[in-house]
Amino acid sequence: MSKSAKQLLERLASWPEEDIEKLEHAARQIEAWRSGEYDATEDELRAIDDAIVQLDRGEVATNAEVRAAFAKFRSA
């Protein structure tokens, strides 16, 4: 473990409980990511559902449209 990580762990004792809970949540997400497992949050699942609806309606730009938009902005 790096020196800075050890120092951070020592400072955790002075953190408010709410912040420690946030850190625990983040650490669990990292562990899940490292193991190949991931449980999406309600917000993430809602965003996926919204994106599917947009795709079904044809509201999402094609790759060509995205490239054209970026080219337009680059030349401005």
MODELLER restraints for C-alpha pairs under 7 A, 6 or more apart:
rsr = mdl.restraints
at = mdl.atoms
rsr.add(forms.Gaussian(group=physical.xy_distance, feature=features.Distance(at['CA:32:A'], at['CA:38:A']), mean=5.38, stdev=0.5))
rsr.add(forms.Gaussian(group=physical.xy_distance, feature=features.Distance(at['CA:54:A'], at['CA:60:A']), mean=6.16, stdev=0.5))
